[in-house]
């Protein structure tokens, strides 16, 4: 197997990004008459005189020429990102040097020497801080120095292959730092200045408090004692040049913290301060989803309907039932929890860095972090990642709903044992899988044939499956513990080529999810059995959404509408008028049992034939709700999953009857 260091380092960088963003600033407020509780309050403010400084050290004419020369040498595919505060690159990737028999350190130093104009430093100013073997090669880190002391945040990192080919350079060197004056402040004076500034934030504590907590603080101070060194000089870059500063580290009990402070060696001012005590600030885990499906302003172009510049109908929700660390895996399109596991399988998928923040927001166009949904281009980044969280939310709610009916709601009718229905069922103890952006099979069994009218059309029709499906199967296998039944039931969603994105349509997800959960325990066989299975899934989708059609949004695809006009799609059903293509299926079908198996004249088709049963049961539902309108029962609410959504006694009776018919719940 060939190794790909560039891909490996990309994974490392994304993981690092997620780790860095695990603890964004957040706060909570308590209620009542007592003091407000903010568990993440910052007692001593962080200071950085450079925090609001824009780029100052633009590339010089010589550096611009060096950039061009570098790309001429290593190829135009080279990516070089400029750090305008440091005055040098902070990432160079997409290139590689030739192999070498020299040591990794010497290879790196020779590279800097050959590109000293680009980096703005001579290799003699770099001190090797760390070298290790990793990723099938070497990782090296150099610390930049000036005048014999370290430059704060200055240095370079190198990724090399086993044969010492440089594949990536990271970090920035500060261009031509220089210090001409000696420190006017002594080390003890700098330490005193740092401590005095921190002491301003001390709190008045009750009598006896310090004595009570002293043993605990003594134990902690003993643990951190090895790094409580004397102040040391370093070069601190600022917007108006370079300052000689004392790097002071100190442990404080009141206010509490382990503080690293940069003290200006000429006047004692605080240039920077950071508390290394990090508490866990919760990530928000919020998302923008469509409760039902998107709204279009113009279906013939795929133009999204906007209200106030934001997508109409998009709802900001709090995610629930997610696994710890989903902000890291979400960067790669993997969302996991006890009820749902969603894996983005788009072949052209790019990382979704916003997930590292614990958010999946799609209201603004601010790529690559955020973008509005884009039905006109299903491959657009990062907009395509809305499918990940949309399907995750829908599947989670579906399983919540089923769990509630099988357990809490079941005790309302039968308080003995497990009630009328078993507490456990497929996906009661394992997540239901959803695979968004599944590709076409070329029209062999799913969707339509590939569009070969152009290379772009071929790619998009190949990646845009015009269908969604459930793969539900079970098998009994022999194990050392005896025969065991294994159930597999993933759900799959195409984003469409002719049709609109099926992963954005809640009713489609509920339909496929019901198939996956119910078929292993109550799947019916035969021609009519297949139709009843489809009817069961449709009824669930209608019930959970309170809508009466499936695929209203899906069939509005711009290419589908054009195909209808040209008589290539649903010609007999629409007469060439795309506006007559209103849904995939409806609860108000007029089909009768006598019309079973008459698709195209004399063919059975389970989805169409299932409409016979669906329409009958849906009419019965309306009648029973009208007869018993008392709101006496509860179901999980869509927004928070708690059993607070009121339903009528008539709907409860209808649900129980329908459930008993299928031995699972609709």
C-alpha positions in Angstrom: 0.0 0.0 0.0 1.4 3.4 -0.9 1.6 6.0 1.9 0.2 9.5 1.5 1.9 11.8 3.9 0.0 14.8 2.6 -3.3 13.2 3.4 -2.1 12.0 6.8 -1.0 15.5 7.8 -4.4 16.9 6.6 -6.1 14.5 9.0 -3.8 15.6 11.8 -4.5 19.3 11.1 -8.2 18.7 11.1 -8.0 16.8 14.4 -5.9 19.6 15.9 -8.4 22.2 14.7 -11.2 20.2 16.4 -9.1 19.9 19.6 -8.3 23.6 19.7 -12.0 24.5 19.3 -13.3 22.1 21.9 -13.5 24.9 24.5 -15.0 28.1 23.0 -16.0 30.8 25.4 -19.5 30.3 26.7 -21.5 31.2 29.8 -24.7 30.2 31.5 -26.9 32.2 33.9 -28.9 31.0 36.9 -32.3 32.1 38.0 -33.7 33.2 41.3 -32.8 35.8 43.8 -29.2 34.5 44.6 -26.1 35.5 42.7 -26.0 34.4 39.1 -24.1 31.2 38.4 -21.6 31.3 35.6 -19.4 28.2 35.8 -17.2 29.4 33.0 -16.6 32.9 34.2 -13.0 34.2 33.6 -11.8 35.6 36.9 -8.6 37.2 35.5 -8.9 38.4 31.9 -6.7 37.1 29.2 -4.4 39.9 27.7 -2.8 40.0 24.3 -1.8 43.4 22.9 -1.8 41.8 19.4 -5.4 40.4 19.6 -7.0 43.1 17.5 -4.0 43.8 15.2 -4.6 43.4 11.5 -1.8 42.1 9.2 1.2 44.4 9.2 4.1 42.7 7.6 3.1 42.3 4.0 5.3 40.3 1.6 8.2 42.4 0.3 9.0 42.6 -3.3 11.8 40.1 -2.7 9.5 37.7 -1.0 6.9 37.9 -3.8 9.6 37.0 -6.2 10.7 34.2 -3.9 7.1 32.9 -3.9 7.0 32.8 -7.7 10.4 31.1 -7.8 9.2 28.5 -5.3 6.1 27.6 -7.3 8.2 27.5 -10.5 10.5 25.0 -8.8 7.9 22.8 -7.2 4.9 23.3 -9.4 1.8 25.5 -9.6 -0.2 23.0 -7.4 1.8 24.3 -4.4 -0.3 26.1 -1.8 1.3 28.8 0.2 -0.6 30.7 2.9 0.8 34.0 4.1 0.9 35.2 7.7 0.8 39.0 7.4 1.5 39.5 11.1 4.7 37.5 11.0 5.7 38.5 7.5 6.3 34.9 6.3 4.3 31.8 5.2 2.5 29.9 7.9 1.7 26.8 5.7 3.3 25.5 2.5 1.9 22.3 1.1 1.2 20.5 -2.2 4.9 20.1 -3.0 7.8 17.8 -2.1 11.6 18.1 -2.2 13.8 15.3 -3.5 15.0 12.4 -1.3 18.2 12.9 0.7 20.7 10.8 2.7 21.4 13.6 5.1 20.0 13.9 8.6 16.4 15.2 8.9 17.7 18.3 10.7 20.3 19.1 8.0 17.7 18.6 5.3 15.4 21.1 7.0 18.2 23.6 7.5 19.3 23.4 3.9 15.7 24.0 2.8 15.5 27.2 4.9 18.9 28.3 3.6 17.7 27.9 0.0 14.5 29.9 0.8 15.8 32.3 3.4 14.3 35.3 1.5 10.9 33.7 1.6 11.1 32.9 5.4 12.9 36.2 6.2 15.4 34.3 8.5 18.7 32.5 8.3 18.8 28.9 9.4 21.3 29.8 12.1 18.4 31.5 14.0 16.5 28.2 14.3 17.1 25.9 17.2 15.9 22.3 16.9 13.3 21.9 19.6 11.8 18.5 18.8 12.3 15.6 16.4 10.4 12.4 16.3 9.5 9.5 13.9 5.9 9.5 13.0 3.5 9.0 10.0 6.1 6.8 8.3 8.6 9.6 8.4 9.8 12.5 10.5 8.3 15.4 12.3 10.6 18.3 13.3 10.0 21.5 15.1 12.4 24.5 15.2 12.2 27.4 17.6 13.1 30.8 16.2 15.7 32.9 18.2 17.0 36.4 18.0 19.9 37.7 20.0 20.2 34.4 21.8 16.6 34.3 23.1 13.4 32.8 21.8 10.9 34.6 19.6 7.4 34.1 21.0 5.3 32.0 18.5 8.2 32.0 16.0 9.3 28.8 14.5 8.9 26.2 11.8 7.6 22.6 11.6 8.5 20.1 9.0 6.8 16.9 7.8 9.2 14.5 6.0 8.9 11.1 4.5 11.2 8.2 5.4 13.6 9.1 2.6 13.6 12.7 3.9 11.4 14.4 1.3 9.9 17.5 2.7 6.1 17.3 2.2 4.8 20.2 4.3 6.1 23.2 6.2 4.0 24.8 9.0 4.4 27.7 11.4 5.8 31.2 10.8 9.1 32.8 11.4 9.0 36.5 12.2 10.8 38.5 9.5 14.1 40.1 10.6 13.5 40.5 14.4 16.0 42.6 16.2 16.6 43.8 19.8 19.0 46.6 20.4 18.5 47.4 24.0 19.2 45.5 27.2 16.4 44.8 29.8 15.8 47.7 32.2 13.7 45.4 34.5 15.3 42.6 36.5 13.7 39.1 36.6 12.5 39.5 40.2 10.9 42.9 39.4 9.2 41.3 36.4 7.8 38.5 38.6 6.5 41.1 41.1 4.9 43.2 38.4 3.1 40.1 37.0 1.9 39.0 40.4 0.7 42.5 41.3 -1.4 42.8 38.2 -3.0 39.4 38.9 -3.6 40.3 42.5 -6.0 43.0 41.4 -8.6 40.3 40.7 -8.4 38.6 44.1 -11.7 37.9 45.9 -12.7 38.6 49.4 -13.2 35.2 51.0 -15.0 34.1 54.3 -13.0 33.7 57.4 -11.5 30.3 57.7 -11.9 29.5 54.0 -8.2 29.7 53.1 -7.3 27.3 55.9 -9.9 24.8 54.9 -8.8 24.6 51.2 -5.1 24.9 51.9 -4.3 21.2 51.8 -5.9 20.8 48.4 -4.1 23.8 46.9 -0.8 22.6 48.5 -1.2 19.3 46.7 -1.9 21.0 43.4 1.0 23.4 43.7 3.3 20.4 44.4 2.2 18.8 41.2 2.9 22.0 39.1 6.1 22.9 40.9 8.4 21.3 38.3 7.5 24.0 35.8 7.5 27.0 38.1 10.8 28.3 36.8 12.4 31.7 37.1 11.4 34.4 34.6 13.3 34.2 31.3 13.8 36.7 28.5 12.2 36.4 25.1 11.4 38.5 22.0 7.7 39.5 21.9 6.5 40.6 18.4 4.1 43.5 18.4 2.4 45.7 15.8 5.1 48.4 16.2 8.2 46.2 16.3 9.8 43.7 18.6 10.0 44.1 22.4 12.3 42.4 24.8 10.0 40.8 27.5 10.2 38.6 30.6 8.2 35.4 30.3 6.9 34.9 33.9 5.0 31.8 35.1 3.4 31.7 38.4 0.8 29.8 40.5 -1.8 31.8 42.2 -4.4 30.7 44.8 -6.5 33.9 44.9 -7.4 34.5 42.1 -6.9 30.9 41.2 -4.8 30.0 38.2 -1.4 29.0 36.6 -0.6 32.2 34.7 2.0 32.8 32.0 2.6 36.5 31.7 4.7 38.5 29.2 6.2 41.6 31.0 7.8 44.4 28.9 11.4 44.4 30.0 11.7 48.1 29.5 8.7 49.4 31.6 6.9 46.5 33.4 3.7 46.7 31.3 1.8 43.5 30.7 2.0 42.5 27.0 0.2 39.2 27.3 -1.3 36.9 29.9 -2.9 33.5 29.8 -4.3 31.2 32.5 -3.4 27.6 31.8 -6.2 26.3 34.0 -8.8 25.2 31.5 -12.3 24.2 32.6 -14.7 22.4 30.3 -16.9 24.9 28.5 -19.7 23.0 26.8 -20.0 23.2 23.1 -23.3 24.5 21.8 -24.2 21.6 19.5 -26.7 23.6 17.6 -27.8 23.1 14.0 -29.9 24.6 11.3 -32.4 22.0 9.9 -35.6 21.9 7.9 -38.4 20.6 10.0 -40.1 19.3 6.9 -38.3 20.3 3.7 -36.7 23.5 2.1 -38.8 26.1 0.3 -37.9 27.2 -3.3 -38.4 30.6 -4.8 -38.0 29.2 -8.3 -38.1 25.4 -8.8 -37.0 25.8 -12.4 -33.6 27.1 -11.3 -33.3 25.6 -7.8 -33.3 29.1 -6.3 -33.8 29.0 -2.6 -36.6 31.0 -1.0 -35.1 33.6 1.4 -36.7 35.7 4.1 -34.6 38.6 5.4 -31.6 37.2 3.5 -31.8 33.8 5.2 -33.3 30.5 4.0 -37.1 30.4 4.6 -38.2 27.7 7.0 -34.7 26.9 8.3 -34.9 26.2 12.1 -32.1 26.6 14.6 -32.3 23.6 17.0 -30.4 22.1 19.9 -28.9 18.7 19.0 -29.4 15.9 21.4 -28.3 12.3 21.9 -24.9 12.8 20.4 -21.6 11.1 21.3 -18.9 13.1 22.9 -16.4 14.1 20.3 -18.9 14.4 17.5 -17.5 17.9 16.9 -14.3 16.2 15.8 -15.8 13.5 13.7 -18.3 15.9 12.2 -15.5 17.6 10.4 -15.3 14.5 8.2 -19.1 14.1 7.9 -19.6 11.5 10.6 -22.3 12.2 13.2 -22.8 9.6 15.9 -25.1 9.0 18.9 -27.0 6.3 20.6 -29.9 6.6 18.2 -28.4 7.7 14.9 -25.1 7.2 13.0 -24.8 9.3 9.9 -21.9 9.1 7.5 -21.6 11.4 4.6 -20.4 9.3 1.6 -20.1 12.0 -1.1 -17.1 11.2 -3.2 -16.1 14.9 -3.6 -16.8 15.8 0.0 -14.5 18.4 1.6 -14.0 18.8 5.4 -16.6 20.8 7.3 -14.4 22.8 9.8 -17.5 24.5 11.4 -18.3 21.2 13.1 -15.2 21.6 15.4 -17.1 24.5 17.0 -20.0 22.2 17.8 -22.3 23.9 15.3 -23.9 23.0 12.0 -25.2 26.4 10.9 -26.3 27.2 7.3 -27.9 30.6 7.4 -25.1 32.7 6.0 -22.8 32.5 3.0 -19.4 32.6 4.6 -17.4 29.7 3.0 -15.6 27.6 3.9 -17.1 27.8 7.4 -20.8 28.3 6.5 -23.0 28.4 3.5 -26.7 28.4 2.7 -28.3 25.2 1.3 -27.7 25.0 -2.4 -30.2 22.9 -4.4 -28.9 24.3 -7.7 -25.5 22.6 -6.9 -25.6 19.6 -4.6 -21.8 19.3 -4.6 -21.3 22.9 -3.3 -19.2 23.1 -0.2 -19.8 23.4 2.7 -23.5 23.6 1.9 -23.8 19.9 1.2 -23.1 19.1 4.8 -26.6 20.2 5.9 -27.7 16.7 4.8 -25.5 15.2 7.6 -27.2 17.0 10.4 -30.7 17.1 8.8 -30.7 13.3 8.6 -29.1 12.9 12.0 -31.9 15.0 13.6 -34.7 13.2 11.8 -33.4 9.7 12.6 -32.8 10.6 16.2 -36.4 11.9 16.5 -37.8 8.8 14.8 -36.1 6.4 17.3 -37.1 8.7 20.2 -40.7 8.5 19.1 -40.6 4.7 18.8 -38.8 4.2 22.1 -41.4 6.4 23.8 -44.3 4.4 22.4 -42.8 1.1 23.1 -41.9 2.0 26.7 -43.5 5.1 28.4 -46.7 5.3 26.4 -47.1 1.5 26.5 -47.5 1.6 30.3 -50.6 3.8 29.9 -52.5 0.9 28.3 -50.8 -2.1 30.0 -48.8 -1.7 33.3 -47.8 -5.3 33.6 -44.4 -6.5 32.4 -43.4 -4.9 29.1 -46.9 -3.9 28.2 -48.5 -4.7 24.8 -45.2 -4.1 23.0 -41.7 -5.3 23.8 -39.3 -2.7 25.3 -36.6 -3.8 22.8 -36.7 -3.7 19.0 -34.2 -3.1 16.2 -32.3 0.1 17.0 -33.6 0.4 20.6 -30.0 -0.3 21.7 -28.0 0.5 18.6 -28.0 3.5 16.2 -29.9 3.5 13.0 -27.4 4.2 10.1 -28.0 6.9 7.5 -25.8 7.4 4.5 -26.4 10.8 2.7 -25.1 11.6 -0.7 -25.1 8.0 -1.9 -24.2 7.8 -5.6 -26.2 6.3 -8.5 -25.6 2.8 -9.7 -25.8 4.0 -13.3 -29.5 3.2 -13.7 -29.1 -0.6 -13.3 -31.6 -0.8 -10.4 -31.9 2.6 -8.8 -32.6 6.0 -10.2 -32.2 6.9 -13.9 -29.3 6.3 -16.4 -26.2 8.4 -16.4 -26.3 11.7 -18.3 -23.4 11.6 -20.7 -24.2 14.8 -22.5 -21.1 16.4 -21.0 -18.3 15.4 -18.5 -19.9 17.6 -15.8 -23.4 16.1 -16.4 -21.9 12.6 -16.2 -20.2 13.4 -12.9 -23.3 15.0 -11.4 -25.7 12.2 -12.5 -23.2 9.6 -11.2 -23.1 11.2 -7.8 -26.7 12.3 -7.7 -28.9 9.2 -6.9 -32.6 10.0 -7.6 -33.8 7.7 -4.9 -33.6 6.7 -1.2 -33.9 3.2 0.2 -33.6 0.9 3.2 -31.5 -2.2 3.3 -33.2 -4.3 5.9 -32.3 -8.0 6.4 -31.7 -10.5 9.2 -29.8 -13.7 9.3 -29.4 -16.4 12.0 -25.8 -17.4 12.4 -24.1 -20.0 14.7 -21.9 -18.6 17.4 -20.1 -20.2 20.4 -23.0 -18.9 22.5 -25.6 -20.5 20.2 -27.6 -19.2 17.3 -27.8 -15.5 17.1 -30.0 -13.3 14.9 -28.1 -10.5 13.2 -30.0 -7.6 11.8 -28.6 -5.0 9.3 -30.8 -2.1 8.4 -29.0 1.0 7.1 -30.9 3.8 5.3 -29.5 5.5 2.2 -30.3 8.9 0.6 -29.3 10.3 -2.7 -29.2 14.0 -3.3 -30.8 13.7 -6.7 -29.9 14.7 -10.2 -33.3 15.0 -11.8 -35.0 15.3 -8.4 -34.2 17.5 -5.5 -32.2 16.3 -2.5 -34.0 13.4 -0.7 -31.9 13.9 2.4 -33.5 17.3 3.0 -37.0 15.9 3.0 -38.1 14.8 6.5 -40.9 12.6 5.3 -38.5 10.6 3.1 -36.2 9.9 6.1 -39.1 8.8 8.3 -40.3 6.5 5.6 -37.0 4.8 5.1 -36.3 4.7 8.8 -39.6 3.0 9.5 -38.8 0.4 6.9 -35.5 -0.4 8.5 -36.9 -0.7 12.0 -40.2 -2.4 11.3 -39.3 -4.8 8.5 -37.0 -7.1 10.6 -39.8 -7.7 13.1 -43.0 -7.3 11.1 -42.1 -7.3 7.4 -44.9 -8.9 5.3 -44.2 -11.0 2.2 -45.9 -11.5 -1.1 -47.3 -9.0 -3.6 -49.8 -7.4 -1.2 -47.4 -7.8 1.7 -44.9 -5.6 0.0 -47.5 -3.0 -0.6 -48.6 -3.1 3.1 -44.9 -2.6 4.1 -44.8 0.5 2.0 -48.1 1.7 3.4 -46.8 1.3 6.9 -43.8 3.4 6.2 -45.9 6.1 4.5 -48.4 6.3 7.4 -45.5 6.7 9.8 -44.1 9.6 7.8 -47.5 11.3 7.6 -48.1 10.8 11.3 -44.8 12.1 12.6 -44.9 15.2 10.3 -48.6 15.8 10.3 -48.2 16.3 6.6 -50.2 14.4 4.0 -47.8 13.9 1.2 -44.2 12.6 0.6 -41.8 14.1 -1.8 -43.5 17.5 -2.4 -40.0 19.1 -2.4 -38.2 16.2 -4.0 -40.2 16.3 -7.3 -39.6 20.0 -7.8 -36.1 19.4 -9.2 -35.3 21.7 -12.1 -34.1 18.9 -14.3 -37.2 16.8 -13.4 -39.5 19.6 -14.4 -37.7 20.0 -17.7 -37.9 16.3 -18.3 -41.7 16.5 -17.7 -42.1 19.3 -20.2 -40.1 17.2 -22.8 -42.3 14.1 -22.1 -39.4 12.1 -20.8 -40.7 11.8 -17.2 -44.2 11.0 -15.9 -45.7 11.9 -19.3 -49.0 10.0 -18.7 -49.5 11.4 -15.3 -48.7 15.1 -16.0 -49.5 15.7 -19.7 -46.2 17.6 -19.9 -47.2 20.1 -17.1 -44.5 20.0 -14.4 -46.9 21.8 -11.9 -49.0 18.7 -12.0 -46.1 16.8 -10.5 -47.0 17.7 -6.9 -45.6 14.9 -4.8 -44.3 11.3 -4.8 -47.3 9.9 -2.9 -50.2 11.4 -1.0 -52.5 10.3 1.8 -55.5 11.2 -0.3 -55.0 8.7 -3.1 -58.2 7.8 -4.9 -57.0 4.3 -5.8 -59.4 1.5 -4.8 -58.6 -2.1 -3.9 -60.0 -3.2 -7.3 -57.2 -1.2 -8.9 -54.4 -3.1 -7.2 -51.8 -4.3 -9.6 -52.8 -2.0 -12.5 -49.7 0.1 -12.8 -49.2 0.7 -16.5 -52.1 -1.6 -17.2 -51.5 -4.8 -15.3 -48.3 -4.5 -13.2 -48.0 -4.6 -9.4 -45.9 -1.7 -7.9 -45.6 -1.8 -4.1 -45.5 2.0 -3.5 -48.5 2.7 -5.7 -50.5 -0.3 -4.5 -49.7 0.7 -0.8 -51.7 3.9 -1.4 -54.9 1.9 -1.3 -54.3 1.0 2.3 -52.8 4.4 3.2 -55.7 6.4 2.0 -58.2 4.2 3.8 -56.3 4.3 7.1 -55.8 8.1 6.8 -59.5 8.7 6.3 -60.1 6.5 9.4 -57.6 8.5 11.4 -59.5 11.8 10.6 -62.8 10.1 11.6 -61.5 8.8 14.9 -59.9 12.2 15.8 -63.2 13.9 15.1 -65.0 11.3 17.2 -62.6 11.4 20.1 -60.9 14.9 20.1 -60.0 15.0 23.8 -56.2 15.8 24.1 -55.3 13.2 26.7 -52.1 11.6 25.4 -48.5 12.7 24.8 -45.8 12.0 22.2 -42.2 13.3 22.0 -41.9 16.9 20.8 -39.9 17.4 17.7 -37.8 20.3 19.1 -36.6 18.7 22.4 -37.8 15.0 22.4 -39.7 15.3 25.6 -43.2 13.7 25.8 -45.0 17.0 25.6 -46.7 16.9 22.2 -50.4 16.4 22.8 -52.4 14.1 20.7 -56.1 13.3 20.8 -57.7 10.1 22.2 -58.9 9.3 18.7 -55.3 9.4 17.3 -54.1 7.3 20.2 -56.7 4.6 19.5 -56.0 4.8 15.7 -52.2 4.4 16.4 -52.8 1.4 18.7 -55.1 -0.3 16.1 -52.6 0.4 13.3 -49.8 -0.9 15.4 -51.5 -4.0 16.3 -52.2 -4.7 12.7 -48.5 -4.6 11.9 -47.2 -5.8 15.4 -45.2 -2.6 15.4 -46.2 1.0 15.9 -47.1 3.6 13.3 
